[in-house]
Amino acid sequence: MIEVVALLMFLNGELTEYRKQPDFGVCLERARVARRTSNPDTVQYQCAKVMAELTEDKQHILTIKKVD
């Protein structure tokens, strides 16, 4: 597990999705764009440093496998 910046998506108060981001600036920008296109009553976005287990896909892109 390593510490990474992640964009977290909460649906009805429960964490449902998370994406690794290169830094907080990029994360905040992507969260702002996502907020504009979603229902603020049910979906919330948050940037945070999280402890995560990463996996690498065929294109050598690191993605989050698990968040603690």
Secondary structure in CASP SS format (residue, H / E / C, confidence):
PFRMAT SS
TARGET T0000
AUTHOR 0000-0000-0000
METHOD secondary structure of the structure
MODEL  1
M C 1.00
I E 1.00
E E 1.00
V E 1.00
V E 1.00
A E 1.00
L E 1.00
L E 1.00
M E 1.00
F E 1.00
L E 1.00
N C 1.00
G C 1.00
E E 1.00
L E 1.00
T E 1.00
E E 1.00
Y E 1.00
R E 1.00
K E 1.00
Q E 1.00
P C 1.00
D C 1.00
F H 1.00
G H 1.00
V H 1.00
C H 1.00
L H 1.00
E H 1.00
R H 1.00
A H 1.00
R H 1.00
V H 1.00
A H 1.00
R H 1.00
R H 1.00
T C 1.00
S C 1.00
N C 1.00
P C 1.00
D C 1.00
T C 1.00
V E 1.00
Q E 1.00
Y E 1.00
Q E 1.00
C E 1.00
A E 1.00
K E 1.00
V E 1.00
M E 1.00
A E 1.00
E E 1.00
L E 1.00
T E 1.00
E E 1.00
D C 1.00
K C 1.00
Q C 1.00
H C 1.00
I C 1.00
L E 1.00
T E 1.00
I E 1.00
K E 1.00
K E 1.00
V E 1.00
D C 1.00
END
